[in-house]
Every structure is written in structure tokens, then in C-alpha cells.
Amino acid sequence: MMAQRKKSDLPSKICPVCDRPFSWRARWKNQWDDIVYCSKRCSGQRWRLKRADPDNKA
């Protein structure tokens, strides 16, 4: 059996929508490099990034 890791030792990323950190989950082990958003909600609200951009004068 593998030794368990502390939660603080797990890799983490920052969600570009909500700017909150999120940690590695076992179900993401094969696709961690492809994960960008912390949740389905943030994935669905990624359009907010374009609207909230102050350089976008549209």
C-alpha cells in the first residue's frame, strides 16, 4: 500500500475565473495537466474572464 500524503503536499493550481487555489484530486490523476478550472461552475463561467478584462474596450 502506498504511503499517504498530507493535503498540504498535494499539487495545486489557481483557477483563472475565481482566483482560488484548488488541489489535486485522485480522479484527476490522469489528466491533471489538462485541468484548468476548479469546478464545473467556473468552467461554465469562463466567459467572465473576457468581460472582466480591463484592456478589452469592446
PDBQT receptor file of N, H, CA, C and O in Angstrom, charges set to zero:
ATOM      1  N   MET A   1       0.843  -1.185   0.000  1.00  0.00    +0.000 N 
ATOM      2  CA  MET A   1       0.000   0.000   0.000  1.00  0.00    +0.000 C 
ATOM      3  C   MET A   1       0.890   1.250   0.000  1.00  0.00    +0.000 C 
ATOM      4  O   MET A   1       1.929   1.291   0.658  1.00  0.00    +0.000 OA
ATOM      5  N   MET A   2       0.459   2.259  -0.747  1.00  0.00    +0.000 N 
ATOM      6  H   MET A   2      -0.386   2.226  -1.282  1.00  0.00    +0.000 HD
ATOM      7  CA  MET A   2       1.217   3.497  -0.839  1.00  0.00    +0.000 C 
ATOM      8  C   MET A   2       1.084   4.325   0.431  1.00  0.00    +0.000 C 
ATOM      9  O   MET A   2       0.047   4.311   1.094  1.00  0.00    +0.000 OA
ATOM     10  N   ALA A   3       2.132   5.032   0.750  1.00  0.00    +0.000 N 
ATOM     11  H   ALA A   3       2.975   5.043   0.211  1.00  0.00    +0.000 HD
ATOM     12  CA  ALA A   3       2.073   5.934   1.897  1.00  0.00    +0.000 C 
ATOM     13  C   ALA A   3       1.184   7.125   1.548  1.00  0.00    +0.000 C 
ATOM     14  O   ALA A   3       1.219   7.630   0.426  1.00  0.00    +0.000 OA
ATOM     15  N   GLN A   4       0.413   7.555   2.491  1.00  0.00    +0.000 N 
ATOM     16  H   GLN A   4       0.384   7.145   3.403  1.00  0.00    +0.000 HD
ATOM     17  CA  GLN A   4      -0.480   8.689   2.246  1.00  0.00    +0.000 C 
ATOM     18  C   GLN A   4       0.299   9.994   2.366  1.00  0.00    +0.000 C 
ATOM     19  O   GLN A   4       1.275  10.095   3.110  1.00  0.00    +0.000 OA
ATOM     20  N   ARG A   5      -0.157  10.981   1.617  1.00  0.00    +0.000 N 
ATOM     21  H   ARG A   5      -0.950  10.899   1.013  1.00  0.00    +0.000 HD
ATOM     22  CA  ARG A   5       0.446  12.295   1.647  1.00  0.00    +0.000 C 
ATOM     23  C   ARG A   5      -0.433  13.241   2.437  1.00  0.00    +0.000 C 
ATOM     24  O   ARG A   5      -1.643  13.041   2.548  1.00  0.00    +0.000 OA
ATOM     25  N   LYS A   6       0.177  14.260   2.977  1.00  0.00    +0.000 N 
ATOM     26  H   LYS A   6       1.159  14.423   2.887  1.00  0.00    +0.000 HD
ATOM     27  CA  LYS A   6      -0.588  15.310   3.629  1.00  0.00    +0.000 C 
ATOM     28  C   LYS A   6      -1.253  16.161   2.552  1.00  0.00    +0.000 C 
ATOM     29  O   LYS A   6      -0.736  16.278   1.441  1.00  0.00    +0.000 OA
ATOM     30  N   LYS A   7      -2.377  16.743   2.875  1.00  0.00    +0.000 N 
ATOM     31  H   LYS A   7      -2.797  16.648   3.777  1.00  0.00    +0.000 HD
ATOM     32  CA  LYS A   7      -3.061  17.585   1.891  1.00  0.00    +0.000 C 
ATOM     33  C   LYS A   7      -2.204  18.773   1.481  1.00  0.00    +0.000 C 
ATOM     34  O   LYS A   7      -2.291  19.239   0.345  1.00  0.00    +0.000 OA
ATOM     35  N   SER A   8      -1.393  19.258   2.381  1.00  0.00    +0.000 N 
ATOM     36  H   SER A   8      -1.323  18.879   3.304  1.00  0.00    +0.000 HD
ATOM     37  CA  SER A   8      -0.542  20.397   2.047  1.00  0.00    +0.000 C 
ATOM     38  C   SER A   8       0.564  20.023   1.066  1.00  0.00    +0.000 C 
ATOM     39  O   SER A   8       1.161  20.902   0.445  1.00  0.00    +0.000 OA
ATOM     40  N   ASP A   9       0.846  18.724   0.918  1.00  0.00    +0.000 N 
ATOM     41  H   ASP A   9       0.361  18.009   1.423  1.00  0.00    +0.000 HD
ATOM     42  CA  ASP A   9       1.884  18.271  -0.013  1.00  0.00    +0.000 C 
ATOM     43  C   ASP A   9       1.353  18.034  -1.417  1.00  0.00    +0.000 C 
ATOM     44  O   ASP A   9       2.143  17.800  -2.332  1.00  0.00    +0.000 OA
ATOM     45  N   LEU A  10       0.047  18.085  -1.620  1.00  0.00    +0.000 N 
ATOM     46  H   LEU A  10      -0.596  18.274  -0.877  1.00  0.00    +0.000 HD
ATOM     47  CA  LEU A  10      -0.538  17.835  -2.934  1.00  0.00    +0.000 C 
ATOM     48  C   LEU A  10      -0.317  19.034  -3.851  1.00  0.00    +0.000 C 
ATOM     49  O   LEU A  10      -0.295  20.175  -3.390  1.00  0.00    +0.000 OA
ATOM     50  N   PRO A  11      -0.155  18.781  -5.139  1.00  0.00    +0.000 N 
ATOM     51  CA  PRO A  11      -0.002  19.908  -6.065  1.00  0.00    +0.000 C 
ATOM     52  C   PRO A  11      -1.290  20.729  -6.139  1.00  0.00    +0.000 C 
ATOM     53  O   PRO A  11      -2.384  20.205  -5.928  1.00  0.00    +0.000 OA
ATOM     54  N   SER A  12      -1.148  21.994  -6.434  1.00  0.00    +0.000 N 
ATOM     55  H   SER A  12      -0.259  22.419  -6.606  1.00  0.00    +0.000 HD
ATOM     56  CA  SER A  12      -2.328  22.849  -6.544  1.00  0.00    +0.000 C 
ATOM     57  C   SER A  12      -2.152  23.822  -7.702  1.00  0.00    +0.000 C 
ATOM     58  O   SER A  12      -1.049  24.040  -8.201  1.00  0.00    +0.000 OA
ATOM     59  N   LYS A  13      -3.278  24.399  -8.110  1.00  0.00    +0.000 N 
ATOM     60  H   LYS A  13      -4.174  24.222  -7.704  1.00  0.00    +0.000 HD
ATOM     61  CA  LYS A  13      -3.319  25.396  -9.182  1.00  0.00    +0.000 C 
ATOM     62  C   LYS A  13      -4.261  26.508  -8.751  1.00  0.00    +0.000 C 
ATOM     63  O   LYS A  13      -5.010  26.365  -7.786  1.00  0.00    +0.000 OA
ATOM     64  N   ILE A  14      -4.215  27.612  -9.472  1.00  0.00    +0.000 N 
ATOM     65  H   ILE A  14      -3.606  27.729 -10.257  1.00  0.00    +0.000 HD
ATOM     66  CA  ILE A  14      -5.117  28.738  -9.236  1.00  0.00    +0.000 C 
ATOM     67  C   ILE A  14      -6.142  28.767 -10.366  1.00  0.00    +0.000 C 
ATOM     68  O   ILE A  14      -5.776  28.747 -11.542  1.00  0.00    +0.000 OA
ATOM     69  N   CYS A  15      -7.409  28.813 -10.015  1.00  0.00    +0.000 N 
ATOM     70  H   CYS A  15      -7.706  28.829  -9.060  1.00  0.00    +0.000 HD
ATOM     71  CA  CYS A  15      -8.477  28.886 -11.010  1.00  0.00    +0.000 C 
ATOM     72  C   CYS A  15      -8.470  30.277 -11.641  1.00  0.00    +0.000 C 
ATOM     73  O   CYS A  15      -8.485  31.270 -10.914  1.00  0.00    +0.000 OA
ATOM     74  N   PRO A  16      -8.446  30.379 -12.969  1.00  0.00    +0.000 N 
ATOM     75  CA  PRO A  16      -8.400  31.699 -13.618  1.00  0.00    +0.000 C 
ATOM     76  C   PRO A  16      -9.713  32.481 -13.520  1.00  0.00    +0.000 C 
ATOM     77  O   PRO A  16      -9.723  33.687 -13.768  1.00  0.00    +0.000 OA
ATOM     78  N   VAL A  17     -10.808  31.828 -13.169  1.00  0.00    +0.000 N 
ATOM     79  H   VAL A  17     -10.801  30.848 -12.968  1.00  0.00    +0.000 HD
ATOM     80  CA  VAL A  17     -12.093  32.513 -13.079  1.00  0.00    +0.000 C 
ATOM     81  C   VAL A  17     -12.299  33.105 -11.686  1.00  0.00    +0.000 C 
ATOM     82  O   VAL A  17     -12.584  34.295 -11.551  1.00  0.00    +0.000 OA
ATOM     83  N   CYS A  18     -12.154  32.280 -10.655  1.00  0.00    +0.000 N 
ATOM     84  H   CYS A  18     -11.923  31.314 -10.765  1.00  0.00    +0.000 HD
ATOM     85  CA  CYS A  18     -12.444  32.739  -9.293  1.00  0.00    +0.000 C 
ATOM     86  C   CYS A  18     -11.182  33.083  -8.503  1.00  0.00    +0.000 C 
ATOM     87  O   CYS A  18     -11.280  33.550  -7.369  1.00  0.00    +0.000 OA
ATOM     88  N   ASP A  19     -10.011  32.864  -9.074  1.00  0.00    +0.000 N 
ATOM     89  H   ASP A  19      -9.931  32.485  -9.996  1.00  0.00    +0.000 HD
ATOM     90  CA  ASP A  19      -8.720  33.155  -8.438  1.00  0.00    +0.000 C 
ATOM     91  C   ASP A  19      -8.520  32.442  -7.107  1.00  0.00    +0.000 C 
ATOM     92  O   ASP A  19      -7.817  32.943  -6.229  1.00  0.00    +0.000 OA
ATOM     93  N   ARG A  20      -9.135  31.281  -6.960  1.00  0.00    +0.000 N 
ATOM     94  H   ARG A  20      -9.706  30.875  -7.673  1.00  0.00    +0.000 HD
ATOM     95  CA  ARG A  20      -8.956  30.491  -5.743  1.00  0.00    +0.000 C 
ATOM     96  C   ARG A  20      -8.079  29.285  -6.044  1.00  0.00    +0.000 C 
ATOM     97  O   ARG A  20      -8.115  28.743  -7.149  1.00  0.00    +0.000 OA
ATOM     98  N   PRO A  21      -7.291  28.867  -5.060  1.00  0.00    +0.000 N 
ATOM     99  CA  PRO A  21      -6.474  27.670  -5.269  1.00  0.00    +0.000 C 
ATOM    100  C   PRO A  21      -7.325  26.408  -5.189  1.00  0.00    +0.000 C 
ATOM    101  O   PRO A  21      -8.287  26.346  -4.424  1.00  0.00    +0.000 OA
ATOM    102  N   PHE A  22      -6.966  25.413  -5.977  1.00  0.00    +0.000 N 
ATOM    103  H   PHE A  22      -6.184  25.464  -6.599  1.00  0.00    +0.000 HD
ATOM    104  CA  PHE A  22      -7.606  24.109  -5.862  1.00  0.00    +0.000 C 
ATOM    105  C   PHE A  22      -6.530  23.046  -5.952  1.00  0.00    +0.000 C 
ATOM    106  O   PHE A  22      -5.523  23.212  -6.640  1.00  0.00    +0.000 OA
ATOM    107  N   SER A  23      -6.761  21.945  -5.242  1.00  0.00    +0.000 N 
ATOM    108  H   SER A  23      -7.579  21.810  -4.683  1.00  0.00    +0.000 HD
ATOM    109  CA  SER A  23      -5.751  20.901  -5.112  1.00  0.00    +0.000 C 
ATOM    110  C   SER A  23      -6.055  19.703  -5.979  1.00  0.00    +0.000 C 
ATOM    111  O   SER A  23      -7.178  19.500  -6.440  1.00  0.00    +0.000 OA
ATOM    112  N   TRP A  24      -5.024  18.924  -6.183  1.00  0.00    +0.000 N 
ATOM    113  H   TRP A  24      -4.111  19.089  -5.809  1.00  0.00    +0.000 HD
ATOM    114  CA  TRP A  24      -5.088  17.681  -6.943  1.00  0.00    +0.000 C 
ATOM    115  C   TRP A  24      -6.111  16.746  -6.312  1.00  0.00    +0.000 C 
ATOM    116  O   TRP A  24      -6.209  16.654  -5.088  1.00  0.00    +0.000 OA
ATOM    117  N   ARG A  25      -6.864  16.060  -7.147  1.00  0.00    +0.000 N 
ATOM    118  H   ARG A  25      -6.784  16.134  -8.141  1.00  0.00    +0.000 HD
ATOM    119  CA  ARG A  25      -7.820  15.053  -6.694  1.00  0.00    +0.000 C 
ATOM    120  C   ARG A  25      -7.487  13.733  -7.376  1.00  0.00    +0.000 C 
ATOM    121  O   ARG A  25      -6.973  13.713  -8.495  1.00  0.00    +0.000 OA
ATOM    122  N   ALA A  26      -7.781  12.652  -6.705  1.00  0.00    +0.000 N 
ATOM    123  H   ALA A  26      -8.199  12.669  -5.797  1.00  0.00    +0.000 HD
ATOM    124  CA  ALA A  26      -7.452  11.324  -7.231  1.00  0.00    +0.000 C 
ATOM    125  C   ALA A  26      -8.111  11.080  -8.586  1.00  0.00    +0.000 C 
ATOM    126  O   ALA A  26      -7.514  10.449  -9.459  1.00  0.00    +0.000 OA
ATOM    127  N   ARG A  27      -9.318  11.568  -8.767  1.00  0.00    +0.000 N 
ATOM    128  H   ARG A  27      -9.802  12.081  -8.058  1.00  0.00    +0.000 HD
ATOM    129  CA  ARG A  27      -9.992  11.320 -10.046  1.00  0.00    +0.000 C 
ATOM    130  C   ARG A  27      -9.379  12.120 -11.189  1.00  0.00    +0.000 C 
ATOM    131  O   ARG A  27      -9.660  11.846 -12.356  1.00  0.00    +0.000 OA
ATOM    132  N   TRP A  28      -8.541  13.110 -10.863  1.00  0.00    +0.000 N 
ATOM    133  H   TRP A  28      -8.313  13.332  -9.915  1.00  0.00    +0.000 HD
ATOM    134  CA  TRP A  28      -7.864  13.899 -11.889  1.00  0.00    +0.000 C 
ATOM    135  C   TRP A  28      -6.454  13.395 -12.163  1.00  0.00    +0.000 C 
ATOM    136  O   TRP A  28      -5.717  14.046 -12.903  1.00  0.00    +0.000 OA
ATOM    137  N   LYS A  29      -6.052  12.264 -11.598  1.00  0.00    +0.000 N 
ATOM    138  H   LYS A  29      -6.651  11.735 -10.997  1.00  0.00    +0.000 HD
ATOM    139  CA  LYS A  29      -4.653  11.847 -11.666  1.00  0.00    +0.000 C 
ATOM    140  C   LYS A  29      -4.136  11.673 -13.083  1.00  0.00    +0.000 C 
ATOM    141  O   LYS A  29      -2.962  11.937 -13.342  1.00  0.00    +0.000 OA
ATOM    142  N   ASN A  30      -4.978  11.237 -14.000  1.00  0.00    +0.000 N 
ATOM    143  H   ASN A  30      -5.931  11.022 -13.790  1.00  0.00    +0.000 HD
ATOM    144  CA  ASN A  30      -4.525  11.020 -15.378  1.00  0.00    +0.000 C 
ATOM    145  C   ASN A  30      -4.614  12.263 -16.252  1.00  0.00    +0.000 C 
ATOM    146  O   ASN A  30      -4.063  12.279 -17.352  1.00  0.00    +0.000 OA
ATOM    147  N   GLN A  31      -5.294  13.300 -15.786  1.00  0.00    +0.000 N 
ATOM    148  H   GLN A  31      -5.741  13.287 -14.892  1.00  0.00    +0.000 HD
ATOM    149  CA  GLN A  31      -5.492  14.488 -16.616  1.00  0.00    +0.000 C 
ATOM    150  C   GLN A  31      -5.180  15.785 -15.875  1.00  0.00    +0.000 C 
ATOM    151  O   GLN A  31      -5.695  16.838 -16.249  1.00  0.00    +0.000 OA
ATOM    152  N   TRP A  32      -4.362  15.735 -14.851  1.00  0.00    +0.000 N 
ATOM    153  H   TRP A  32      -3.944  14.879 -14.547  1.00  0.00    +0.000 HD
ATOM    154  CA  TRP A  32      -4.061  16.918 -14.039  1.00  0.00    +0.000 C 
ATOM    155  C   TRP A  32      -3.483  18.046 -14.894  1.00  0.00    +0.000 C 
ATOM    156  O   TRP A  32      -3.771  19.217 -14.646  1.00  0.00    +0.000 OA
ATOM    157  N   ASP A  33      -2.686  17.713 -15.879  1.00  0.00    +0.000 N 
ATOM    158  H   ASP A  33      -2.452  16.762 -16.081  1.00  0.00    +0.000 HD
ATOM    159  CA  ASP A  33      -2.097  18.757 -16.732  1.00  0.00    +0.000 C 
ATOM    160  C   ASP A  33      -3.148  19.464 -17.582  1.00  0.00    +0.000 C 
ATOM    161  O   ASP A  33      -2.943  20.607 -17.990  1.00  0.00    +0.000 OA
ATOM    162  N   ASP A  34      -4.265  18.802 -17.853  1.00  0.00    +0.000 N 
ATOM    163  H   ASP A  34      -4.431  17.874 -17.521  1.00  0.00    +0.000 HD
ATOM    164  CA  ASP A  34      -5.323  19.386 -18.682  1.00  0.00    +0.000 C 
ATOM    165  C   ASP A  34      -6.361  20.154 -17.868  1.00  0.00    +0.000 C 
ATOM    166  O   ASP A  34      -7.148  20.910 -18.438  1.00  0.00    +0.000 OA
ATOM    167  N   ILE A  35      -6.378  19.978 -16.557  1.00  0.00    +0.000 N 
ATOM    168  H   ILE A  35      -5.739  19.364 -16.094  1.00  0.00    +0.000 HD
ATOM    169  CA  ILE A  35      -7.371  20.633 -15.705  1.00  0.00    +0.000 C 
ATOM    170  C   ILE A  35      -7.003  22.106 -15.570  1.00  0.00    +0.000 C 
ATOM    171  O   ILE A  35      -5.867  22.438 -15.231  1.00  0.00    +0.000 OA
ATOM    172  N   VAL A  36      -7.969  22.991 -15.837  1.00  0.00    +0.000 N 
ATOM    173  H   VAL A  36      -8.892  22.722 -16.112  1.00  0.00    +0.000 HD
ATOM    174  CA  VAL A  36      -7.733  24.427 -15.757  1.00  0.00    +0.000 C 
ATOM    175  C   VAL A  36      -8.619  25.068 -14.696  1.00  0.00    +0.000 C 
ATOM    176  O   VAL A  36      -8.168  25.936 -13.949  1.00  0.00    +0.000 OA
ATOM    177  N   TYR A  37      -9.871  24.644 -14.628  1.00  0.00    +0.000 N 
ATOM    178  H   TYR A  37     -10.237  23.939 -15.235  1.00  0.00    +0.000 HD
ATOM    179  CA  TYR A  37     -10.847  25.265 -13.740  1.00  0.00    +0.000 C 
ATOM    180  C   TYR A  37     -11.105  24.402 -12.515  1.00  0.00    +0.000 C 
ATOM    181  O   TYR A  37     -10.966  23.180 -12.574  1.00  0.00    +0.000 OA
ATOM    182  N   CYS A  38     -11.476  25.024 -11.416  1.00  0.00    +0.000 N 
ATOM    183  H   CYS A  38     -11.588  26.017 -11.368  1.00  0.00    +0.000 HD
ATOM    184  CA  CYS A  38     -11.668  24.299 -10.156  1.00  0.00    +0.000 C 
ATOM    185  C   CYS A  38     -12.989  23.551 -10.112  1.00  0.00    +0.000 C 
ATOM    186  O   CYS A  38     -13.127  22.604  -9.337  1.00  0.00    +0.000 OA
ATOM    187  N   SER A  39     -13.953  23.944 -10.914  1.00  0.00    +0.000 N 
ATOM    188  H   SER A  39     -13.840  24.712 -11.543  1.00  0.00    +0.000 HD
ATOM    189  CA  SER A  39     -15.271  23.325 -10.844  1.00  0.00    +0.000 C 
ATOM    190  C   SER A  39     -15.993  23.457 -12.182  1.00  0.00    +0.000 C 
ATOM    191  O   SER A  39     -15.541  24.162 -13.084  1.00  0.00    +0.000 OA
ATOM    192  N   LYS A  40     -17.108  22.772 -12.287  1.00  0.00    +0.000 N 
ATOM    193  H   LYS A  40     -17.475  22.199 -11.554  1.00  0.00    +0.000 HD
ATOM    194  CA  LYS A  40     -17.943  22.895 -13.487  1.00  0.00    +0.000 C 
ATOM    195  C   LYS A  40     -18.523  24.297 -13.580  1.00  0.00    +0.000 C 
ATOM    196  O   LYS A  40     -18.702  24.830 -14.675  1.00  0.00    +0.000 OA
ATOM    197  N   ARG A  41     -18.809  24.879 -12.452  1.00  0.00    +0.000 N 
ATOM    198  H   ARG A  41     -18.663  24.446 -11.562  1.00  0.00    +0.000 HD
ATOM    199  CA  ARG A  41     -19.355  26.235 -12.439  1.00  0.00    +0.000 C 
ATOM    200  C   ARG A  41     -18.367  27.234 -13.045  1.00  0.00    +0.000 C 
ATOM    201  O   ARG A  41     -18.744  28.060 -13.877  1.00  0.00    +0.000 OA
ATOM    202  N   CYS A  42     -17.117  27.156 -12.629  1.00  0.00    +0.000 N 
ATOM    203  H   CYS A  42     -16.811  26.485 -11.954  1.00  0.00    +0.000 HD
ATOM    204  CA  CYS A  42     -16.108  28.062 -13.181  1.00  0.00    +0.000 C 
ATOM    205  C   CYS A  42     -15.846  27.767 -14.655  1.00  0.00    +0.000 C 
ATOM    206  O   CYS A  42     -15.590  28.681 -15.438  1.00  0.00    +0.000 OA
ATOM    207  N   SER A  43     -15.909  26.514 -15.024  1.00  0.00    +0.000 N 
ATOM    208  H   SER A  43     -16.117  25.771 -14.388  1.00  0.00    +0.000 HD
ATOM    209  CA  SER A  43     -15.741  26.160 -16.423  1.00  0.00    +0.000 C 
ATOM    210  C   SER A  43     -16.852  26.773 -17.268  1.00  0.00    +0.000 C 
ATOM    211  O   SER A  43     -16.616  27.210 -18.394  1.00  0.00    +0.000 OA
ATOM    212  N   GLY A  44     -18.050  26.802 -16.726  1.00  0.00    +0.000 N 
ATOM    213  H   GLY A  44     -18.241  26.447 -15.811  1.00  0.00    +0.000 HD
ATOM    214  CA  GLY A  44     -19.176  27.384 -17.437  1.00  0.00    +0.000 C 
ATOM    215  C   GLY A  44     -19.169  28.896 -17.448  1.00  0.00    +0.000 C 
ATOM    216  O   GLY A  44     -19.814  29.516 -18.293  1.00  0.00    +0.000 OA
ATOM    217  N   GLN A  45     -18.441  29.501 -16.514  1.00  0.00    +0.000 N 
ATOM    218  H   GLN A  45     -17.916  28.997 -15.827  1.00  0.00    +0.000 HD
ATOM    219  CA  GLN A  45     -18.390  30.959 -16.427  1.00  0.00    +0.000 C 
ATOM    220  C   GLN A  45     -17.075  31.535 -16.944  1.00  0.00    +0.000 C 
ATOM    221  O   GLN A  45     -16.719  32.663 -16.601  1.00  0.00    +0.000 OA
ATOM    222  N   ARG A  46     -16.357  30.783 -17.756  1.00  0.00    +0.000 N 
ATOM    223  H   ARG A  46     -16.646  29.867 -18.035  1.00  0.00    +0.000 HD
ATOM    224  CA  ARG A  46     -15.073  31.270 -18.258  1.00  0.00    +0.000 C 
ATOM    225  C   ARG A  46     -15.227  32.500 -19.135  1.00  0.00    +0.000 C 
ATOM    226  O   ARG A  46     -14.251  33.217 -19.357  1.00  0.00    +0.000 OA
ATOM    227  N   TRP A  47     -16.418  32.760 -19.636  1.00  0.00    +0.000 N 
ATOM    228  H   TRP A  47     -17.210  32.177 -19.455  1.00  0.00    +0.000 HD
ATOM    229  CA  TRP A  47     -16.673  33.969 -20.428  1.00  0.00    +0.000 C 
ATOM    230  C   TRP A  47     -16.471  35.221 -19.590  1.00  0.00    +0.000 C 
ATOM    231  O   TRP A  47     -16.225  36.298 -20.135  1.00  0.00    +0.000 OA
ATOM    232  N   ARG A  48     -16.573  35.090 -18.247  1.00  0.00    +0.000 N 
ATOM    233  H   ARG A  48     -16.772  34.215 -17.805  1.00  0.00    +0.000 HD
ATOM    234  CA  ARG A  48     -16.363  36.240 -17.365  1.00  0.00    +0.000 C 
ATOM    235  C   ARG A  48     -14.957  36.800 -17.500  1.00  0.00    +0.000 C 
ATOM    236  O   ARG A  48     -14.739  37.995 -17.297  1.00  0.00    +0.000 OA
ATOM    237  N   LEU A  49     -14.011  35.951 -17.839  1.00  0.00    +0.000 N 
ATOM    238  H   LEU A  49     -14.188  34.980 -18.004  1.00  0.00    +0.000 HD
ATOM    239  CA  LEU A  49     -12.638  36.417 -17.988  1.00  0.00    +0.000 C 
ATOM    240  C   LEU A  49     -12.533  37.462 -19.094  1.00  0.00    +0.000 C 
ATOM    241  O   LEU A  49     -11.824  38.456 -18.941  1.00  0.00    +0.000 OA
ATOM    242  N   LYS A  50     -13.221  37.248 -20.187  1.00  0.00    +0.000 N 
ATOM    243  H   LYS A  50     -13.797  36.440 -20.312  1.00  0.00    +0.000 HD
ATOM    244  CA  LYS A  50     -13.158  38.178 -21.312  1.00  0.00    +0.000 C 
ATOM    245  C   LYS A  50     -13.881  39.482 -20.991  1.00  0.00    +0.000 C 
ATOM    246  O   LYS A  50     -13.425  40.559 -21.375  1.00  0.00    +0.000 OA
ATOM    247  N   ARG A  51     -14.996  39.386 -20.294  1.00  0.00    +0.000 N 
ATOM    248  H   ARG A  51     -15.366  38.511 -19.982  1.00  0.00    +0.000 HD
ATOM    249  CA  ARG A  51     -15.748  40.595 -19.953  1.00  0.00    +0.000 C 
ATOM    250  C   ARG A  51     -15.065  41.408 -18.867  1.00  0.00    +0.000 C 
ATOM    251  O   ARG A  51     -15.140  42.637 -18.880  1.00  0.00    +0.000 OA
ATOM    252  N   ALA A  52     -14.409  40.757 -17.938  1.00  0.00    +0.000 N 
ATOM    253  H   ALA A  52     -14.349  39.758 -17.927  1.00  0.00    +0.000 HD
ATOM    254  CA  ALA A  52     -13.774  41.446 -16.822  1.00  0.00    +0.000 C 
ATOM    255  C   ALA A  52     -12.414  42.030 -17.190  1.00  0.00    +0.000 C 
ATOM    256  O   ALA A  52     -11.818  42.751 -16.390  1.00  0.00    +0.000 OA
ATOM    257  N   ASP A  53     -11.918  41.730 -18.382  1.00  0.00    +0.000 N 
ATOM    258  H   ASP A  53     -12.402  41.144 -19.032  1.00  0.00    +0.000 HD
ATOM    259  CA  ASP A  53     -10.615  42.207 -18.810  1.00  0.00    +0.000 C 
ATOM    260  C   ASP A  53     -10.667  43.724 -19.012  1.00  0.00    +0.000 C 
ATOM    261  O   ASP A  53     -11.402  44.191 -19.882  1.00  0.00    +0.000 OA
ATOM    262  N   PRO A  54      -9.908  44.506 -18.235  1.00  0.00    +0.000 N 
ATOM    263  CA  PRO A  54      -9.967  45.971 -18.364  1.00  0.00    +0.000 C 
ATOM    264  C   PRO A  54      -9.385  46.483 -19.675  1.00  0.00    +0.000 C 
ATOM    265  O   PRO A  54      -9.708  47.595 -20.093  1.00  0.00    +0.000 OA
ATOM    266  N   ASP A  55      -8.532  45.697 -20.335  1.00  0.00    +0.000 N 
ATOM    267  H   ASP A  55      -8.269  44.794 -19.996  1.00  0.00    +0.000 HD
ATOM    268  CA  ASP A  55      -7.952  46.126 -21.606  1.00  0.00    +0.000 C 
ATOM    269  C   ASP A  55      -8.917  45.959 -22.764  1.00  0.00    +0.000 C 
ATOM    270  O   ASP A  55      -8.716  46.530 -23.836  1.00  0.00    +0.000 OA
ATOM    271  N   ASN A  56      -9.959  45.180 -22.552  1.00  0.00    +0.000 N 
ATOM    272  H   ASN A  56     -10.122  44.715 -21.681  1.00  0.00    +0.000 HD
ATOM    273  CA  ASN A  56     -10.947  44.927 -23.603  1.00  0.00    +0.000 C 
ATOM    274  C   ASN A  56     -11.927  46.102 -23.642  1.00  0.00    +0.000 C 
ATOM    275  O   ASN A  56     -12.767  46.237 -22.752  1.00  0.00    +0.000 OA
ATOM    276  N   LYS A  57     -11.823  46.935 -24.650  1.00  0.00    +0.000 N 
ATOM    277  H   LYS A  57     -11.141  46.825 -25.373  1.00  0.00    +0.000 HD
ATOM    278  CA  LYS A  57     -12.655  48.145 -24.752  1.00  0.00    +0.000 C 
ATOM    279  C   LYS A  57     -13.878  47.943 -25.637  1.00  0.00    +0.000 C 
ATOM    280  O   LYS A  57     -14.431  48.911 -26.159  1.00  0.00    +0.000 OA
ATOM    281  N   ALA A  58     -14.299  46.709 -25.809  1.00  0.00    +0.000 N 
ATOM    282  H   ALA A  58     -13.849  45.922 -25.386  1.00  0.00    +0.000 HD
ATOM    283  CA  ALA A  58     -15.429  46.409 -26.699  1.00  0.00    +0.000 C 
ATOM    284  C   ALA A  58     -16.752  46.816 -26.153  1.00  0.00    +0.000 C 
ATOM    285  O   ALA A  58     -17.777  46.618 -26.806  1.00  0.00    +0.000 OA
TER     286      ALA A  58
